[in-house]
Amino acid sequence: MEESLDAVHDGVNAGRTCWIVAGTLCKGEVQGTFAQKFSNCKECDFYISVREEEGTSFELSAVLLARLIKGGK
């Protein structure tokens, strides 16, 4: 549960920013860190749909990573 990203892209506890959070599940397998997994995430149907749905409101990964490191909004 990642509360610092709660409500981003209308998700709960980073649920719509899974590409930022280490150790999330993808295709039933635990993924690594952002740096290890992001190249795969960029091609993920979920990531692509969130980008499309959010349009100009889509928060870039660098912004979300900074928020995650700070632990808040």
N, CA, C and O atoms as a Maestro MAE file, in Angstrom:
{
 s_m_m2io_version
 :::
 2.0.0
}

f_m_ct {
 s_m_title
 :::
 protein
 m_atom[292] {
  # First column is atom index #
  i_m_mmod_type
  r_m_x_coord
  r_m_y_coord
  r_m_z_coord
  i_m_residue_number
  s_m_chain_name
  s_m_pdb_residue_name
  s_m_pdb_atom_name
  i_m_atomic_number
  :::
  1 25 0.844 -1.174 0.000 1 A "MET " " N  " 7
  2 3 0.000 0.000 0.000 1 A "MET " " CA " 6
  3 2 0.890 1.238 0.000 1 A "MET " " C  " 6
  4 15 1.750 1.392 0.868 1 A "MET " " O  " 8
  5 25 0.684 2.103 -0.959 2 A "GLU " " N  " 7
  6 3 1.508 3.309 -1.086 2 A "GLU " " CA " 6
  7 2 0.633 4.547 -0.983 2 A "GLU " " C  " 6
  8 15 0.120 5.039 -1.987 2 A "GLU " " O  " 8
  9 25 0.467 5.044 0.229 3 A "GLU " " N  " 7
  10 3 -0.431 6.160 0.487 3 A "GLU " " CA " 6
  11 2 0.048 7.473 -0.117 3 A "GLU " " C  " 6
  12 15 -0.777 8.341 -0.400 3 A "GLU " " O  " 8
  13 25 1.340 7.651 -0.324 4 A "SER " " N  " 7
  14 3 1.835 8.919 -0.848 4 A "SER " " CA " 6
  15 2 1.388 9.164 -2.287 4 A "SER " " C  " 6
  16 15 1.460 10.294 -2.771 4 A "SER " " O  " 8
  17 25 0.929 8.127 -2.972 5 A "LEU " " N  " 7
  18 3 0.430 8.282 -4.334 5 A "LEU " " CA " 6
  19 2 -1.078 8.057 -4.415 5 A "LEU " " C  " 6
  20 15 -1.630 7.875 -5.501 5 A "LEU " " O  " 8
  21 25 -1.740 8.070 -3.251 6 A "ASP " " N  " 7
  22 3 -3.186 7.901 -3.217 6 A "ASP " " CA " 6
  23 2 -3.850 9.039 -3.993 6 A "ASP " " C  " 6
  24 15 -3.477 10.203 -3.853 6 A "ASP " " O  " 8
  25 25 -4.822 8.688 -4.799 7 A "ALA " " N  " 7
  26 3 -5.635 9.617 -5.595 7 A "ALA " " CA " 6
  27 2 -4.965 10.081 -6.886 7 A "ALA " " C  " 6
  28 15 -5.597 10.783 -7.675 7 A "ALA " " O  " 8
  29 25 -3.710 9.713 -7.125 8 A "VAL " " N  " 7
  30 3 -3.074 10.073 -8.393 8 A "VAL " " CA " 6
  31 2 -3.771 9.314 -9.507 8 A "VAL " " C  " 6
  32 15 -3.958 8.101 -9.415 8 A "VAL " " O  " 8
  33 25 -4.149 10.012 -10.543 9 A "HIS " " N  " 7
  34 3 -4.885 9.444 -11.673 9 A "HIS " " CA " 6
  35 2 -6.160 8.748 -11.209 9 A "HIS " " C  " 6
  36 15 -6.608 7.773 -11.812 9 A "HIS " " O  " 8
  37 25 -6.733 9.267 -10.127 10 A "ASP " " N  " 7
  38 3 -7.975 8.744 -9.544 10 A "ASP " " CA " 6
  39 2 -7.836 7.324 -8.991 10 A "ASP " " C  " 6
  40 15 -8.824 6.594 -8.903 10 A "ASP " " O  " 8
  41 25 -6.635 6.937 -8.625 11 A "GLY " " N  " 7
  42 3 -6.408 5.608 -8.067 11 A "GLY " " CA " 6
  43 2 -6.374 5.613 -6.549 11 A "GLY " " C  " 6
  44 15 -6.346 6.672 -5.923 11 A "GLY " " O  " 8
  45 25 -6.377 4.427 -5.964 12 A "VAL " " N  " 7
  46 3 -6.307 4.251 -4.523 12 A "VAL " " CA " 6
  47 2 -4.957 3.628 -4.193 12 A "VAL " " C  " 6
  48 15 -4.591 2.591 -4.746 12 A "VAL " " O  " 8
  49 25 -4.211 4.276 -3.277 13 A "ASN " " N  " 7
  50 3 -2.909 3.761 -2.831 13 A "ASN " " CA " 6
  51 2 -2.006 3.381 -3.994 13 A "ASN " " C  " 6
  52 15 -1.445 2.285 -4.012 13 A "ASN " " O  " 8
  53 25 -1.863 4.265 -4.953 14 A "ALA " " N  " 7
  54 3 -0.987 4.078 -6.119 14 A "ALA " " CA " 6
  55 2 -1.507 3.049 -7.106 14 A "ALA " " C  " 6
  56 15 -0.755 2.584 -7.963 14 A "ALA " " O  " 8
  57 25 -2.759 2.691 -7.005 15 A "GLY " " N  " 7
  58 3 -3.333 1.669 -7.882 15 A "GLY " " CA " 6
  59 2 -3.317 2.026 -9.357 15 A "GLY " " C  " 6
  60 15 -3.370 1.136 -10.206 15 A "GLY " " O  " 8
  61 25 -3.246 3.321 -9.682 16 A "ARG " " N  " 7
  62 3 -3.165 3.730 -11.084 16 A "ARG " " CA " 6
  63 2 -1.813 4.362 -11.393 16 A "ARG " " C  " 6
  64 15 -1.680 5.166 -12.316 16 A "ARG " " O  " 8
  65 25 -0.812 3.980 -10.601 17 A "THR " " N  " 7
  66 3 0.578 4.376 -10.850 17 A "THR " " CA " 6
  67 2 1.502 3.209 -10.517 17 A "THR " " C  " 6
  68 15 2.590 3.407 -9.977 17 A "THR " " O  " 8
  69 25 1.074 2.015 -10.834 18 A "CYS " " N  " 7
  70 3 1.806 0.804 -10.451 18 A "CYS " " CA " 6
  71 2 3.218 0.758 -11.020 18 A "CYS " " C  " 6
  72 15 4.092 0.113 -10.441 18 A "CYS " " O  " 8
  73 25 3.458 1.431 -12.144 19 A "TRP " " N  " 7
  74 3 4.785 1.418 -12.764 19 A "TRP " " CA " 6
  75 2 5.822 2.133 -11.912 19 A "TRP " " C  " 6
  76 15 7.020 1.933 -12.117 19 A "TRP " " O  " 8
  77 25 5.401 2.951 -10.972 20 A "ILE " " N  " 7
  78 3 6.314 3.691 -10.099 20 A "ILE " " CA " 6
  79 2 6.730 2.864 -8.886 20 A "ILE " " C  " 6
  80 15 7.850 3.000 -8.394 20 A "ILE " " O  " 8
  81 25 5.835 2.011 -8.407 21 A "VAL " " N  " 7
  82 3 6.018 1.301 -7.145 21 A "VAL " " CA " 6
  83 2 6.745 -0.028 -7.344 21 A "VAL " " C  " 6
  84 15 6.346 -0.849 -8.170 21 A "VAL " " O  " 8
  85 25 7.807 -0.224 -6.582 22 A "ALA " " N  " 7
  86 3 8.570 -1.474 -6.639 22 A "ALA " " CA " 6
  87 2 7.748 -2.625 -6.057 22 A "ALA " " C  " 6
  88 15 6.990 -2.448 -5.103 22 A "ALA " " O  " 8
  89 25 7.915 -3.795 -6.649 23 A "GLY " " N  " 7
  90 3 7.301 -5.005 -6.115 23 A "GLY " " CA " 6
  91 2 5.851 -5.223 -6.473 23 A "GLY " " C  " 6
  92 15 5.201 -6.076 -5.870 23 A "GLY " " O  " 8
  93 25 5.316 -4.484 -7.433 24 A "THR " " N  " 7
  94 3 3.933 -4.712 -7.848 24 A "THR " " CA " 6
  95 2 3.845 -5.963 -8.708 24 A "THR " " C  " 6
  96 15 4.858 -6.468 -9.193 24 A "THR " " O  " 8
  97 25 2.639 -6.452 -8.890 25 A "LEU " " N  " 7
  98 3 2.421 -7.652 -9.699 25 A "LEU " " CA " 6
  99 2 2.129 -7.288 -11.148 25 A "LEU " " C  " 6
  100 15 1.423 -6.318 -11.427 25 A "LEU " " O  " 8
  101 25 2.673 -8.066 -12.053 26 A "CYS " " N  " 7
  102 3 2.368 -7.935 -13.468 26 A "CYS " " CA " 6
  103 2 2.322 -9.345 -14.042 26 A "CYS " " C  " 6
  104 15 3.289 -10.102 -13.960 26 A "CYS " " O  " 8
  105 25 1.181 -9.676 -14.619 27 A "LYS " " N  " 7
  106 3 0.988 -11.018 -15.168 27 A "LYS " " CA " 6
  107 2 1.278 -12.101 -14.130 27 A "LYS " " C  " 6
  108 15 1.818 -13.159 -14.453 27 A "LYS " " O  " 8
  109 25 0.912 -11.819 -12.878 28 A "GLY " " N  " 7
  110 3 1.067 -12.780 -11.797 28 A "GLY " " CA " 6
  111 2 2.460 -12.890 -11.208 28 A "GLY " " C  " 6
  112 15 2.707 -13.748 -10.361 28 A "GLY " " O  " 8
  113 25 3.373 -12.035 -11.642 29 A "GLU " " N  " 7
  114 3 4.751 -12.086 -11.141 29 A "GLU " " CA " 6
  115 2 5.131 -10.771 -10.476 29 A "GLU " " C  " 6
  116 15 4.776 -9.693 -10.954 29 A "GLU " " O  " 8
  117 25 5.857 -10.874 -9.369 30 A "VAL " " N  " 7
  118 3 6.335 -9.691 -8.667 30 A "VAL " " CA " 6
  119 2 7.407 -9.025 -9.518 30 A "VAL " " C  " 6
  120 15 8.330 -9.673 -10.011 30 A "VAL " " O  " 8
  121 25 7.259 -7.719 -9.675 31 A "GLN " " N  " 7
  122 3 8.210 -6.937 -10.471 31 A "GLN " " CA " 6
  123 2 9.234 -6.257 -9.572 31 A "GLN " " C  " 6
  124 15 9.052 -6.200 -8.356 31 A "GLN " " O  " 8
  125 25 10.295 -5.748 -10.155 32 A "GLY " " N  " 7
  126 3 11.362 -5.096 -9.410 32 A "GLY " " CA " 6
  127 2 11.119 -3.612 -9.223 32 A "GLY " " C  " 6
  128 15 9.983 -3.158 -9.087 32 A "GLY " " O  " 8
  129 25 12.201 -2.878 -9.218 33 A "THR " " N  " 7
  130 3 12.138 -1.432 -9.019 33 A "THR " " CA " 6
  131 2 11.664 -0.738 -10.289 33 A "THR " " C  " 6
  132 15 11.559 -1.358 -11.347 33 A "THR " " O  " 8
  133 25 11.382 0.544 -10.172 34 A "PHE " " N  " 7
  134 3 10.985 1.347 -11.326 34 A "PHE " " CA " 6
  135 2 12.019 1.212 -12.436 34 A "PHE " " C  " 6
  136 15 11.662 0.965 -13.588 34 A "PHE " " O  " 8
  137 25 13.274 1.369 -12.107 35 A "ALA " " N  " 7
  138 3 14.338 1.306 -13.120 35 A "ALA " " CA " 6
  139 2 14.387 -0.047 -13.815 35 A "ALA " " C  " 6
  140 15 14.683 -0.124 -15.007 35 A "ALA " " O  " 8
  141 25 14.100 -1.105 -13.082 36 A "GLN " " N  " 7
  142 3 14.147 -2.447 -13.647 36 A "GLN " " CA " 6
  143 2 12.944 -2.763 -14.527 36 A "GLN " " C  " 6
  144 15 13.063 -3.528 -15.484 36 A "GLN " " O  " 8
  145 25 11.798 -2.189 -14.217 37 A "LYS " " N  " 7
  146 3 10.584 -2.626 -14.885 37 A "LYS " " CA " 6
  147 2 9.976 -1.630 -15.861 37 A "LYS " " C  " 6
  148 15 9.123 -2.016 -16.661 37 A "LYS " " O  " 8
  149 25 10.381 -0.366 -15.827 38 A "PHE " " N  " 7
  150 3 9.660 0.654 -16.584 38 A "PHE " " CA " 6
  151 2 9.652 0.412 -18.087 38 A "PHE " " C  " 6
  152 15 8.669 0.745 -18.748 38 A "PHE " " O  " 8
  153 25 10.693 -0.145 -18.637 39 A "SER " " N  " 7
  154 3 10.677 -0.390 -20.089 39 A "SER " " CA " 6
  155 2 9.537 -1.345 -20.469 39 A "SER " " C  " 6
  156 15 8.935 -1.200 -21.533 39 A "SER " " O  " 8
  157 25 9.245 -2.307 -19.611 40 A "ASN " " N  " 7
  158 3 8.103 -3.197 -19.846 40 A "ASN " " CA " 6
  159 2 6.784 -2.483 -19.584 40 A "ASN " " C  " 6
  160 15 5.806 -2.692 -20.301 40 A "ASN " " O  " 8
  161 25 6.760 -1.648 -18.565 41 A "CYS " " N  " 7
  162 3 5.531 -0.935 -18.204 41 A "CYS " " CA " 6
  163 2 5.077 -0.007 -19.324 41 A "CYS " " C  " 6
  164 15 3.876 0.136 -19.554 41 A "CYS " " O  " 8
  165 25 6.002 0.616 -20.013 42 A "LYS " " N  " 7
  166 3 5.638 1.551 -21.082 42 A "LYS " " CA " 6
  167 2 4.856 0.868 -22.201 42 A "LYS " " C  " 6
  168 15 4.161 1.532 -22.971 42 A "LYS " " O  " 8
  169 25 4.966 -0.446 -22.291 43 A "GLU " " N  " 7
  170 3 4.247 -1.200 -23.319 43 A "GLU " " CA " 6
  171 2 3.022 -1.927 -22.773 43 A "GLU " " C  " 6
  172 15 2.321 -2.621 -23.509 43 A "GLU " " O  " 8
  173 25 2.774 -1.764 -21.492 44 A "CYS " " N  " 7
  174 3 1.646 -2.419 -20.820 44 A "CYS " " CA " 6
  175 2 0.329 -1.741 -21.204 44 A "CYS " " C  " 6
  176 15 0.242 -0.513 -21.235 44 A "CYS " " O  " 8
  177 25 -0.693 -2.549 -21.494 45 A "ASP " " N  " 7
  178 3 -2.005 -2.016 -21.862 45 A "ASP " " CA " 6
  179 2 -2.574 -1.100 -20.776 45 A "ASP " " C  " 6
  180 15 -3.194 -0.082 -21.086 45 A "ASP " " O  " 8
  181 25 -2.367 -1.457 -19.509 46 A "PHE " " N  " 7
  182 3 -2.888 -0.634 -18.413 46 A "PHE " " CA " 6
  183 2 -2.203 0.732 -18.395 46 A "PHE " " C  " 6
  184 15 -2.879 1.758 -18.317 46 A "PHE " " O  " 8
  185 25 -0.889 0.756 -18.464 47 A "TYR " " N  " 7
  186 3 -0.133 2.014 -18.490 47 A "TYR " " CA " 6
  187 2 -0.591 2.879 -19.664 47 A "TYR " " C  " 6
  188 15 -0.828 4.076 -19.501 47 A "TYR " " O  " 8
  189 25 -0.712 2.287 -20.820 48 A "ILE " " N  " 7
  190 3 -1.124 3.022 -22.019 48 A "ILE " " CA " 6
  191 2 -2.530 3.588 -21.840 48 A "ILE " " C  " 6
  192 15 -2.788 4.729 -22.225 48 A "ILE " " O  " 8
  193 25 -3.438 2.809 -21.261 49 A "SER " " N  " 7
  194 3 -4.803 3.303 -21.075 49 A "SER " " CA " 6
  195 2 -4.859 4.435 -20.052 49 A "SER " " C  " 6
  196 15 -5.624 5.383 -20.226 49 A "SER " " O  " 8
  197 25 -4.062 4.349 -18.990 50 A "VAL " " N  " 7
  198 3 -4.027 5.445 -18.010 50 A "VAL " " CA " 6
  199 2 -3.501 6.708 -18.670 50 A "VAL " " C  " 6
  200 15 -4.061 7.787 -18.475 50 A "VAL " " O  " 8
  201 25 -2.433 6.588 -19.449 51 A "ARG " " N  " 7
  202 3 -1.897 7.767 -20.168 51 A "ARG " " CA " 6
  203 2 -2.950 8.390 -21.072 51 A "ARG " " C  " 6
  204 15 -3.106 9.611 -21.105 51 A "ARG " " O  " 8
  205 25 -3.670 7.550 -21.804 52 A "GLU " " N  " 7
  206 3 -4.701 8.054 -22.714 52 A "GLU " " CA " 6
  207 2 -5.857 8.695 -21.958 52 A "GLU " " C  " 6
  208 15 -6.322 9.773 -22.329 52 A "GLU " " O  " 8
  209 25 -6.322 8.037 -20.901 53 A "GLU " " N  " 7
  210 3 -7.439 8.562 -20.114 53 A "GLU " " CA " 6
  211 2 -7.093 9.888 -19.453 53 A "GLU " " C  " 6
  212 15 -7.924 10.795 -19.408 53 A "GLU " " O  " 8
  213 25 -5.883 10.006 -18.944 54 A "GLU " " N  " 7
  214 3 -5.486 11.216 -18.219 54 A "GLU " " CA " 6
  215 2 -5.129 12.370 -19.145 54 A "GLU " " C  " 6
  216 15 -5.241 13.531 -18.752 54 A "GLU " " O  " 8
  217 25 -4.707 12.075 -20.349 55 A "GLY " " N  " 7
  218 3 -4.366 13.133 -21.299 55 A "GLY " " CA " 6
  219 2 -3.342 14.103 -20.731 55 A "GLY " " C  " 6
  220 15 -2.276 13.694 -20.273 55 A "GLY " " O  " 8
  221 25 -3.669 15.387 -20.762 56 A "THR " " N  " 7
  222 3 -2.722 16.399 -20.270 56 A "THR " " CA " 6
  223 2 -2.592 16.399 -18.752 56 A "THR " " C  " 6
  224 15 -1.709 17.067 -18.214 56 A "THR " " O  " 8
  225 25 -3.449 15.667 -18.054 57 A "SER " " N  " 7
  226 3 -3.363 15.567 -16.594 57 A "SER " " CA " 6
  227 2 -2.449 14.428 -16.144 57 A "SER " " C  " 6
  228 15 -2.216 14.253 -14.948 57 A "SER " " O  " 8
  229 25 -1.934 13.660 -17.096 58 A "PHE " " N  " 7
  230 3 -1.053 12.537 -16.764 58 A "PHE " " CA " 6
  231 2 0.195 13.060 -16.068 58 A "PHE " " C  " 6
  232 15 0.887 13.933 -16.592 58 A "PHE " " O  " 8
  233 25 0.482 12.524 -14.884 59 A "GLU " " N  " 7
  234 3 1.661 12.959 -14.136 59 A "GLU " " CA " 6
  235 2 2.864 12.120 -14.562 59 A "GLU " " C  " 6
  236 15 2.823 10.890 -14.540 59 A "GLU " " O  " 8
  237 25 3.915 12.802 -14.944 60 A "LEU " " N  " 7
  238 3 5.120 12.128 -15.424 60 A "LEU " " CA " 6
  239 2 5.788 11.324 -14.319 60 A "LEU " " C  " 6
  240 15 5.656 11.639 -13.136 60 A "LEU " " O  " 8
  241 25 6.500 10.292 -14.717 61 A "SER " " N  " 7
  242 3 7.145 9.392 -13.768 61 A "SER " " CA " 6
  243 2 8.109 10.117 -12.847 61 A "SER " " C  " 6
  244 15 8.171 9.800 -11.659 61 A "SER " " O  " 8
  245 25 8.860 11.078 -13.360 62 A "ALA " " N  " 7
  246 3 9.821 11.817 -12.527 62 A "ALA " " CA " 6
  247 2 9.106 12.564 -11.402 62 A "ALA " " C  " 6
  248 15 9.608 12.625 -10.280 62 A "ALA " " O  " 8
  249 25 7.952 13.124 -11.694 63 A "VAL " " N  " 7
  250 3 7.164 13.838 -10.681 63 A "VAL " " CA " 6
  251 2 6.650 12.856 -9.627 63 A "VAL " " C  " 6
  252 15 6.704 13.136 -8.429 63 A "VAL " " O  " 8
  253 25 6.154 11.712 -10.080 64 A "LEU " " N  " 7
  254 3 5.636 10.713 -9.156 64 A "LEU " " CA " 6
  255 2 6.738 10.093 -8.300 64 A "LEU " " C  " 6
  256 15 6.533 9.836 -7.113 64 A "LEU " " O  " 8
  257 25 7.885 9.858 -8.888 65 A "LEU " " N  " 7
  258 3 9.012 9.322 -8.120 65 A "LEU " " CA " 6
  259 2 9.434 10.307 -7.031 65 A "LEU " " C  " 6
  260 15 9.726 9.904 -5.905 65 A "LEU " " O  " 8
  261 25 9.467 11.591 -7.364 66 A "ALA " " N  " 7
  262 3 9.820 12.603 -6.362 66 A "ALA " " CA " 6
  263 2 8.814 12.602 -5.215 66 A "ALA " " C  " 6
  264 15 9.190 12.707 -4.048 66 A "ALA " " O  " 8
  265 25 7.541 12.483 -5.559 67 A "ARG " " N  " 7
  266 3 6.492 12.439 -4.538 67 A "ARG " " CA " 6
  267 2 6.637 11.191 -3.679 67 A "ARG " " C  " 6
  268 15 6.454 11.248 -2.464 67 A "ARG " " O  " 8
  269 25 6.960 10.079 -4.296 68 A "LEU " " N  " 7
  270 3 7.143 8.819 -3.574 68 A "LEU " " CA " 6
  271 2 8.312 8.931 -2.593 68 A "LEU " " C  " 6
  272 15 8.223 8.479 -1.451 68 A "LEU " " O  " 8
  273 25 9.400 9.534 -3.051 69 A "ILE " " N  " 7
  274 3 10.575 9.696 -2.191 69 A "ILE " " CA " 6
  275 2 10.267 10.613 -1.005 69 A "ILE " " C  " 6
  276 15 10.699 10.356 0.119 69 A "ILE " " O  " 8
  277 25 9.516 11.684 -1.271 70 A "LYS " " N  " 7
  278 3 9.139 12.613 -0.191 70 A "LYS " " CA " 6
  279 2 8.102 12.010 0.730 70 A "LYS " " C  " 6
  280 15 7.968 12.427 1.881 70 A "LYS " " O  " 8
  281 25 7.356 11.016 0.225 71 A "GLY " " N  " 7
  282 3 6.360 10.347 1.042 71 A "GLY " " CA " 6
  283 2 5.071 11.114 1.206 71 A "GLY " " C  " 6
  284 15 4.331 10.880 2.162 71 A "GLY " " O  " 8
  285 25 4.786 12.024 0.299 72 A "GLY " " N  " 7
  286 3 3.546 12.800 0.403 72 A "GLY " " CA " 6
  287 2 3.218 13.496 -0.881 72 A "GLY " " C  " 6
  288 15 3.907 13.338 -1.889 72 A "GLY " " O  " 8
  289 25 2.152 14.275 -0.837 73 A "LYS " " N  " 7
  290 3 1.659 14.969 -2.019 73 A "LYS " " CA " 6
  291 2 2.253 16.349 -2.155 73 A "LYS " " C  " 6
  292 15 1.937 17.066 -3.104 73 A "LYS " " O  " 8
  :::
 }
 m_bond[291] {
  # First column is bond index #
  i_m_from
  i_m_to
  i_m_order
  :::
  1 1 2 1
  2 2 3 1
  3 3 4 2
  4 3 5 1
  5 5 6 1
  6 6 7 1
  7 7 8 2
  8 7 9 1
  9 9 10 1
  10 10 11 1
  11 11 12 2
  12 11 13 1
  13 13 14 1
  14 14 15 1
  15 15 16 2
  16 15 17 1
  17 17 18 1
  18 18 19 1
  19 19 20 2
  20 19 21 1
  21 21 22 1
  22 22 23 1
  23 23 24 2
  24 23 25 1
  25 25 26 1
  26 26 27 1
  27 27 28 2
  28 27 29 1
  29 29 30 1
  30 30 31 1
  31 31 32 2
  32 31 33 1
  33 33 34 1
  34 34 35 1
  35 35 36 2
  36 35 37 1
  37 37 38 1
  38 38 39 1
  39 39 40 2
  40 39 41 1
  41 41 42 1
  42 42 43 1
  43 43 44 2
  44 43 45 1
  45 45 46 1
  46 46 47 1
  47 47 48 2
  48 47 49 1
  49 49 50 1
  50 50 51 1
  51 51 52 2
  52 51 53 1
  53 53 54 1
  54 54 55 1
  55 55 56 2
  56 55 57 1
  57 57 58 1
  58 58 59 1
  59 59 60 2
  60 59 61 1
  61 61 62 1
  62 62 63 1
  63 63 64 2
  64 63 65 1
  65 65 66 1
  66 66 67 1
  67 67 68 2
  68 67 69 1
  69 69 70 1
  70 70 71 1
  71 71 72 2
  72 71 73 1
  73 73 74 1
  74 74 75 1
  75 75 76 2
  76 75 77 1
  77 77 78 1
  78 78 79 1
  79 79 80 2
  80 79 81 1
  81 81 82 1
  82 82 83 1
  83 83 84 2
  84 83 85 1
  85 85 86 1
  86 86 87 1
  87 87 88 2
  88 87 89 1
  89 89 90 1
  90 90 91 1
  91 91 92 2
  92 91 93 1
  93 93 94 1
  94 94 95 1
  95 95 96 2
  96 95 97 1
  97 97 98 1
  98 98 99 1
  99 99 100 2
  100 99 101 1
  101 101 102 1
  102 102 103 1
  103 103 104 2
  104 103 105 1
  105 105 106 1
  106 106 107 1
  107 107 108 2
  108 107 109 1
  109 109 110 1
  110 110 111 1
  111 111 112 2
  112 111 113 1
  113 113 114 1
  114 114 115 1
  115 115 116 2
  116 115 117 1
  117 117 118 1
  118 118 119 1
  119 119 120 2
  120 119 121 1
  121 121 122 1
  122 122 123 1
  123 123 124 2
  124 123 125 1
  125 125 126 1
  126 126 127 1
  127 127 128 2
  128 127 129 1
  129 129 130 1
  130 130 131 1
  131 131 132 2
  132 131 133 1
  133 133 134 1
  134 134 135 1
  135 135 136 2
  136 135 137 1
  137 137 138 1
  138 138 139 1
  139 139 140 2
  140 139 141 1
  141 141 142 1
  142 142 143 1
  143 143 144 2
  144 143 145 1
  145 145 146 1
  146 146 147 1
  147 147 148 2
  148 147 149 1
  149 149 150 1
  150 150 151 1
  151 151 152 2
  152 151 153 1
  153 153 154 1
  154 154 155 1
  155 155 156 2
  156 155 157 1
  157 157 158 1
  158 158 159 1
  159 159 160 2
  160 159 161 1
  161 161 162 1
  162 162 163 1
  163 163 164 2
  164 163 165 1
  165 165 166 1
  166 166 167 1
  167 167 168 2
  168 167 169 1
  169 169 170 1
  170 170 171 1
  171 171 172 2
  172 171 173 1
  173 173 174 1
  174 174 175 1
  175 175 176 2
  176 175 177 1
  177 177 178 1
  178 178 179 1
  179 179 180 2
  180 179 181 1
  181 181 182 1
  182 182 183 1
  183 183 184 2
  184 183 185 1
  185 185 186 1
  186 186 187 1
  187 187 188 2
  188 187 189 1
  189 189 190 1
  190 190 191 1
  191 191 192 2
  192 191 193 1
  193 193 194 1
  194 194 195 1
  195 195 196 2
  196 195 197 1
  197 197 198 1
  198 198 199 1
  199 199 200 2
  200 199 201 1
  201 201 202 1
  202 202 203 1
  203 203 204 2
  204 203 205 1
  205 205 206 1
  206 206 207 1
  207 207 208 2
  208 207 209 1
  209 209 210 1
  210 210 211 1
  211 211 212 2
  212 211 213 1
  213 213 214 1
  214 214 215 1
  215 215 216 2
  216 215 217 1
  217 217 218 1
  218 218 219 1
  219 219 220 2
  220 219 221 1
  221 221 222 1
  222 222 223 1
  223 223 224 2
  224 223 225 1
  225 225 226 1
  226 226 227 1
  227 227 228 2
  228 227 229 1
  229 229 230 1
  230 230 231 1
  231 231 232 2
  232 231 233 1
  233 233 234 1
  234 234 235 1
  235 235 236 2
  236 235 237 1
  237 237 238 1
  238 238 239 1
  239 239 240 2
  240 239 241 1
  241 241 242 1
  242 242 243 1
  243 243 244 2
  244 243 245 1
  245 245 246 1
  246 246 247 1
  247 247 248 2
  248 247 249 1
  249 249 250 1
  250 250 251 1
  251 251 252 2
  252 251 253 1
  253 253 254 1
  254 254 255 1
  255 255 256 2
  256 255 257 1
  257 257 258 1
  258 258 259 1
  259 259 260 2
  260 259 261 1
  261 261 262 1
  262 262 263 1
  263 263 264 2
  264 263 265 1
  265 265 266 1
  266 266 267 1
  267 267 268 2
  268 267 269 1
  269 269 270 1
  270 270 271 1
  271 271 272 2
  272 271 273 1
  273 273 274 1
  274 274 275 1
  275 275 276 2
  276 275 277 1
  277 277 278 1
  278 278 279 1
  279 279 280 2
  280 279 281 1
  281 281 282 1
  282 282 283 1
  283 283 284 2
  284 283 285 1
  285 285 286 1
  286 286 287 1
  287 287 288 2
  288 287 289 1
  289 289 290 1
  290 290 291 1
  291 291 292 2
  :::
 }
}
